[in-house]
Amino acid sequence: MLSDLELLLKLQVIDYDLGELERSKEYLPDMMENLNREIKAAQEKYDGATAELEQAGINQKNLELEIATKEAELQKFQQQMMSIKTNKEYDALVAEIDSVKEIISNKETELLETIDRVSTLEKEIVEFEEKSARTNDDNNRQLEILQEKIDSIGDKVSGKETERKDITAQIPRPILSTYERVRRGKGGTAVVVVKKRACGACYKALTPRRVQEIKKGDRIHTCEYCGCLLFWDEATSN
Ligand SMILES: [Zn+2]
């Protein structure tokens, strides 16, 4: 036969577990959402780089084509140089040549940058693809575990509630109602251990006489300041 105190401590553990199960209904779906968001983000990063690489490849081809066209134009102008007759014609042609050369030089700079970007993207894509696959595997494994946890909450809660009924049936009504009242007010913990000759919840000092009474453990004592149910534990009270 368990003492009232032992029953209360058992009850408190059950109530803590029930509270955790209740909280897990909130945080487990949040955790799942985060894992799904990570999967999506990794995939989007890979997709984004793939799309950019495709565009960069098109840009590269276009630039090469444009440069080739301008090179042909430049050659044509340079041939025209041979048959120049006047200074005015000469000046005009030189201006044309300079302008085409400048365009070619700009396009070549752009082409080099594009080629650089292509090679960076090609490396990144390999990385992003691996990261995405790994995130997918890891997170889906965790998602499966979390889903199982969510699915089992109902059974766990009813198990704990059955245990709770068994215990509360053995606790005298007035003690149980004190426990329930304090627990509601304190948001959980109602039975606390005496620590350094003080209440373990509000830390108000207890008189030596009260400590002695609590130590005896023959009945339930409550803290006169915070209402918590107090008990002595040889291992941790001193
Ligand atoms: Zn107290």
Residues whose N, C-alpha, C, O or C-beta is under 5 A from the ligand:
A	BS01	ZN	C199 A201 C202 Y203 C223 Y225 C226 G227 C228
